[in-house]
Amino acid sequence: MRHLPRCVPVLLTVALILAGAGCAELRRTLGIDTPSAKVVGMNLKDIGVEAATMVFDVEVTNPLAAPLPLANLDYALASGGQGFLSGKAPLEGTVPAGSARTLQLPVEIRYSDLVKALGGVRPGTVVPYEAEVGLSVEPPVGGPLRLPLKKEGQVPVPAPPAVEVQEVTWSDLSLEKAAGRVRLAVTNPNQFPVDLSTLAYRLSLGGVEVADTSIARPVHFAADGGAATIELPLSLSPKQLGLAAWQVLTGKGAGYDLKGTMDLATPYGPMALPVKRIGETVFKK
């Protein structure tokens, strides 16, 4: 062995390291700059009653002297140790040499899959999650490199606010004009507060459509059953709607059909949730 070239022991050491460590570990052991990544944020978008999209902001640093091609993304999400979502997605583009780039990595969550996997989760709850994400890149030497990432947080499973038409109060009622106000009782069943910004609605009384409009009116609803009343202006021409409508409006009450959408601000981002209720209401003068 003493007659072997001096470089042989070094080569043997490198071979041993290669046998016991991956490429990333080898680079770190030898003090070679290696690409790195970290999660710098997460936000939710397109939040509805069926699904939401989690967008992870990942900063990738490339210390190499050449551009770093992105390869793919793998992810696994769990709650309390119980997995509920996993998958892979291809990535495109590169990280410039000697610089950093922040990527937005979207992951769609369908609530039906979450409820099926976890059990006991109902609309209106907030689910804690742990995300393990792998970002794979293709360095110019050394082969593919997977950069592991972790993130913890919460994801809401929203429930539409409960809406009831309490009463309709007429201030002016004649064949030419019917004017008044509709009082809505609204309750927030979610475990988080919401702020109403816009309500678009269609209201029918006794099978006659009397309103199809929207209002912008900020109203705050506390978490876990926070309630408030909203009054909507109502104005129409009974004569144009016909005799059947006049008979309905001059009665003591009628069945109603309310449909629409609420635009809400929440701690997790904006939501557009449906409004739908059929019931009976009373008329006051």
C-alpha positions as CSV (number, residue, x, y, z in Angstrom):
1,M,0.0,0.0,0.0
2,R,2.9,2.4,0.7
3,H,3.8,2.2,-3.1
4,L,0.3,3.4,-4.2
5,P,-0.1,7.0,-5.4
6,R,-1.0,9.5,-2.7
7,C,-4.4,10.3,-4.3
8,V,-5.6,6.7,-3.9
9,P,-6.5,7.1,-0.2
10,V,-8.5,10.2,-1.0
11,L,-10.3,8.4,-3.8
12,L,-11.0,5.5,-1.4
13,T,-12.5,7.9,1.1
14,V,-14.7,9.5,-1.5
15,A,-15.9,6.0,-2.6
16,L,-16.8,5.1,1.0
17,I,-18.7,8.3,1.4
18,L,-20.5,7.6,-1.9
19,A,-21.5,4.2,-0.6
20,G,-23.0,5.5,2.6
21,A,-24.5,8.8,1.6
22,G,-26.6,10.4,-1.0
23,C,-25.5,13.1,-3.4
24,A,-26.8,15.9,-1.2
25,E,-25.1,14.5,1.9
26,L,-21.8,14.0,-0.1
27,R,-21.8,17.7,-1.3
28,R,-22.3,18.9,2.3
29,T,-19.6,16.5,3.6
30,L,-17.1,17.7,1.1
31,G,-18.0,21.3,1.7
32,I,-19.3,21.8,-1.8
33,D,-22.1,24.4,-2.2
34,T,-25.4,22.7,-2.8
35,P,-28.8,24.1,-3.8
36,S,-31.3,24.6,-1.0
37,A,-35.0,25.5,-0.5
38,K,-37.3,26.7,2.2
39,V,-41.0,27.4,2.6
40,V,-41.4,31.2,3.1
41,G,-45.2,31.3,3.1
42,M,-48.5,29.6,2.4
43,N,-51.8,31.0,1.4
44,L,-55.2,29.7,0.3
45,K,-57.0,30.7,-2.9
46,D,-60.2,29.8,-4.7
47,I,-61.8,28.7,-1.3
48,G,-65.3,27.3,-1.9
49,V,-67.5,24.7,-0.3
50,E,-66.0,21.9,-2.3
51,A,-62.3,22.6,-2.6
52,A,-59.5,25.1,-2.0
53,T,-56.0,25.5,-3.4
54,M,-53.0,25.7,-1.0
55,V,-50.2,27.8,-2.6
56,F,-46.8,27.2,-1.0
57,D,-44.2,29.9,-1.5
58,V,-40.8,28.2,-1.8
59,E,-37.5,30.0,-2.1
60,V,-34.9,28.1,-4.0
61,T,-31.3,29.2,-3.7
62,N,-28.8,28.2,-6.4
63,P,-25.2,28.8,-5.4
64,L,-23.9,27.1,-8.5
65,A,-22.2,28.8,-11.5
66,A,-24.8,27.4,-13.9
67,P,-28.6,27.6,-14.1
68,L,-30.5,25.0,-12.0
69,P,-33.3,23.2,-13.9
70,L,-36.4,22.4,-11.9
71,A,-37.7,18.8,-12.3
72,N,-40.8,17.9,-10.2
73,L,-42.7,18.3,-7.0
74,D,-44.0,15.6,-4.6
75,Y,-46.1,16.3,-1.6
76,A,-47.9,14.5,1.3
77,L,-50.3,16.1,3.7
78,A,-51.5,14.6,7.0
79,S,-53.5,15.7,10.0
80,G,-52.6,14.1,13.4
81,G,-50.5,11.6,11.6
82,Q,-53.3,10.5,9.3
83,G,-52.5,11.1,5.6
84,F,-55.2,12.7,3.5
85,L,-53.5,13.9,0.3
86,S,-50.5,13.0,-1.7
87,G,-49.3,13.5,-5.3
88,K,-46.7,14.6,-7.8
89,A,-46.5,17.4,-10.3
90,P,-43.9,18.4,-13.0
91,L,-42.1,21.7,-12.7
92,E,-40.7,23.9,-15.5
93,G,-38.0,26.6,-15.6
94,T,-34.7,27.1,-13.9
95,V,-33.2,29.0,-11.0
96,P,-30.5,31.5,-12.4
97,A,-26.9,30.8,-11.4
98,G,-25.7,32.3,-8.2
99,S,-29.2,33.6,-7.2
100,A,-32.5,32.7,-5.6
101,R,-36.0,32.3,-7.0
102,T,-39.4,32.1,-5.2
103,L,-41.8,29.5,-6.7
104,Q,-45.5,29.3,-6.1
105,L,-46.4,25.6,-5.8
106,P,-50.2,25.0,-5.9
107,V,-51.9,21.9,-4.3
108,E,-55.6,21.5,-4.6
109,I,-57.6,20.0,-1.6
110,R,-61.0,18.6,-2.2
111,Y,-62.9,18.5,1.0
112,S,-64.7,15.3,0.2
113,D,-61.4,13.5,0.0
114,L,-60.3,15.1,3.3
115,V,-63.5,14.1,5.1
116,K,-63.3,10.6,3.7
117,A,-59.7,10.1,4.8
118,L,-59.9,11.7,8.3
119,G,-63.5,11.0,9.4
120,G,-65.2,13.1,12.0
121,V,-64.5,16.3,10.0
122,R,-67.6,18.3,9.3
123,P,-68.2,21.5,7.4
124,G,-67.3,24.6,9.4
125,T,-64.3,23.1,11.1
126,V,-60.6,24.0,10.9
127,V,-58.2,21.1,10.3
128,P,-54.5,21.2,11.3
129,Y,-52.1,19.8,8.8
130,E,-48.5,18.8,8.4
131,A,-47.1,19.0,4.8
132,E,-44.0,17.2,3.6
133,V,-42.9,18.5,0.2
134,G,-40.0,17.4,-2.0
135,L,-38.7,19.8,-4.7
136,S,-36.5,17.9,-7.2
137,V,-33.9,19.8,-9.3
138,E,-31.3,18.7,-11.8
139,P,-27.8,20.1,-11.0
140,P,-25.3,20.0,-13.9
141,V,-23.2,17.4,-12.0
142,G,-24.0,14.8,-9.5
143,G,-27.4,13.7,-10.7
144,P,-31.0,14.6,-9.5
145,L,-31.3,16.3,-6.1
146,R,-34.4,16.3,-3.9
147,L,-34.8,19.2,-1.5
148,P,-37.1,18.2,1.4
149,L,-39.4,20.8,2.9
150,K,-41.9,20.8,5.8
151,K,-44.8,23.1,6.7
152,E,-47.5,23.1,9.4
153,G,-50.7,25.1,9.5
154,Q,-54.4,25.0,9.3
155,V,-56.9,24.6,6.5
156,P,-60.7,25.5,6.9
157,V,-63.5,23.3,5.7
158,P,-66.1,26.1,5.2
159,A,-69.8,25.9,5.7
160,P,-72.3,28.4,4.1
161,P,-73.9,30.8,6.6
162,A,-77.4,29.9,7.6
163,V,-79.9,32.4,6.2
164,E,-83.6,32.9,7.1
165,V,-86.1,35.4,5.8
166,Q,-87.7,36.6,9.1
167,E,-90.2,39.0,7.7
168,V,-91.1,41.5,5.0
169,T,-92.3,44.9,6.1
170,W,-94.2,47.0,3.5
171,S,-93.9,50.8,3.7
172,D,-95.9,51.4,0.5
173,L,-98.2,48.8,-1.0
174,S,-100.4,49.6,-4.1
175,L,-100.9,48.3,-7.6
176,E,-98.4,50.8,-8.9
177,K,-95.7,50.2,-6.3
178,A,-94.7,47.9,-3.5
179,A,-91.8,49.1,-1.4
180,G,-90.5,47.8,1.8
181,R,-87.7,45.9,3.5
182,V,-86.7,42.2,3.8
183,R,-85.2,41.2,7.1
184,L,-82.7,38.3,7.0
185,A,-81.3,36.5,10.0
186,V,-77.8,35.2,9.3
187,T,-75.7,32.8,11.4
188,N,-72.1,31.8,10.9
189,P,-71.6,28.1,11.7
190,N,-67.8,28.2,11.1
191,Q,-65.1,27.9,13.7
192,F,-63.6,31.1,12.4
193,P,-65.1,34.7,12.1
194,V,-66.2,36.0,8.7
195,D,-66.9,39.5,7.3
196,L,-69.6,39.9,4.7
197,S,-68.7,42.3,1.9
198,T,-71.2,41.6,-0.8
199,L,-74.5,39.6,-1.0
200,A,-75.9,38.8,-4.5
201,Y,-79.4,37.3,-4.2
202,R,-82.6,36.3,-6.0
203,L,-85.8,36.3,-3.9
204,S,-89.1,34.8,-4.8
205,L,-92.3,35.2,-2.7
206,G,-95.2,32.8,-3.3
207,G,-93.5,31.7,-6.5
208,V,-93.2,35.2,-7.8
209,E,-89.6,36.6,-8.3
210,V,-89.5,40.0,-6.6
211,A,-85.8,40.7,-6.5
212,D,-82.6,39.8,-8.4
213,T,-79.8,42.1,-7.3
214,S,-76.8,42.6,-5.0
215,I,-75.8,44.8,-2.1
216,A,-72.4,45.8,-0.7
217,R,-72.8,46.0,3.1
218,P,-70.0,45.1,5.6
219,V,-71.3,42.9,8.4
220,H,-69.1,41.0,10.9
221,F,-70.0,37.5,12.2
222,A,-68.2,36.0,15.1
223,A,-67.0,32.4,15.1
224,D,-69.2,29.5,16.2
225,G,-72.7,30.8,15.8
226,G,-72.1,34.6,15.5
227,A,-75.4,36.1,14.2
228,A,-76.6,39.3,12.8
229,T,-79.7,40.7,10.9
230,I,-79.5,42.2,7.5
231,E,-82.2,44.4,6.0
232,L,-82.6,44.5,2.2
233,P,-84.6,47.2,0.3
234,L,-87.4,45.9,-1.8
235,S,-89.2,47.8,-4.6
236,L,-91.4,46.4,-7.4
237,S,-94.5,47.0,-9.5
238,P,-97.3,44.5,-8.6
239,K,-99.3,45.6,-11.7
240,Q,-96.5,44.5,-14.0
241,L,-96.2,41.2,-12.2
242,G,-99.9,40.4,-12.5
243,L,-102.9,39.7,-10.3
244,A,-101.5,36.6,-8.8
245,A,-98.5,38.6,-7.5
246,W,-100.8,41.3,-6.0
247,Q,-102.8,38.6,-4.2
248,V,-99.6,37.2,-2.7
249,L,-98.2,40.6,-1.6
250,T,-101.4,41.7,0.1
251,G,-101.6,38.5,2.1
252,K,-100.3,37.8,5.6
253,G,-97.3,36.0,4.4
254,A,-95.9,33.6,1.8
255,G,-93.4,30.9,1.1
256,Y,-90.0,32.2,0.0
257,D,-87.1,30.9,-2.1
258,L,-83.8,32.7,-1.5
259,K,-80.7,31.9,-3.6
260,G,-77.4,33.7,-4.1
261,T,-73.8,34.1,-3.1
262,M,-72.0,35.7,-0.2
263,D,-68.5,37.2,-0.6
264,L,-66.7,36.8,2.7
265,A,-63.4,37.9,4.2
266,T,-61.9,35.3,6.5
267,P,-58.6,34.7,8.4
268,Y,-57.7,32.2,5.6
269,G,-58.5,34.4,2.6
270,P,-61.6,35.5,0.6
271,M,-64.4,33.0,0.2
272,A,-67.5,33.0,-2.1
273,L,-70.1,30.8,-0.4
274,P,-73.6,29.9,-1.7
275,V,-76.8,31.1,-0.1
276,K,-79.9,28.9,-0.4
277,R,-83.0,28.7,1.7
278,I,-86.7,27.8,1.2
279,G,-89.2,28.6,4.0
280,E,-92.2,30.6,5.1
281,T,-92.2,34.3,6.1
282,V,-94.7,36.9,7.3
283,F,-95.7,40.3,5.9
284,K,-96.0,43.4,8.1
285,K,-97.3,46.8,7.2
